[in-house]
């Protein structure tokens, strides 16, 4: 069962659907950005990624700059049926990314390089899983939380 179907089946409210390919594209860009952050240890770049995560967490993943790039340049070249998914799991995943970015930035500002590296590493791992294998770790955590809360 897909994330969208599983979450939709558990609720009677009408859910907002998004193009499921968008978050994977965004995860690919995020993977690239976070890999550069890890190599350069750049507080400015992690701060910029933090802003992207914040937009995704609060306004939704379809409102991020990466989603704009997807809609403008990638989506018009794609053909066939558009796979959709519930926006809530990817939005939760953006919230998790935001937490890791905040921790990483704090590590940088407090001169705790190990904290910075570990936080960026965890975010990079999750983004890579989504980009490379279409496995959204944050989405899966969201689904587990929904199941636990329902019990």
KARAUR-V965620 format. One record per run of one state. SS is the DSSP state (2 for helix, 1 for strand, 0 for the rest). FROM is the first residue (numbers start at 0). LEN is the number of residues. If there is no record, write none. Layout:
# KARAUR-V965620
ss->SS from->FROM len->LEN
ss->SS from->FROM len->LEN
This chain:
# KARAUR-V965620
ss->0 from->0 len->2
ss->2 from->2 len->7
ss->0 from->9 len->7
ss->1 from->16 len->3
ss->2 from->19 len->21
ss->0 from->40 len->2
ss->2 from->42 len->16
ss->0 from->58 len->2
ss->2 from->60 len->3
ss->0 from->63 len->1
ss->2 from->64 len->13
ss->0 from->77 len->6
ss->1 from->83 len->3
ss->2 from->86 len->23
ss->0 from->109 len->3
ss->2 from->112 len->21
ss->0 from->133 len->3
ss->2 from->136 len->14
ss->0 from->150 len->1
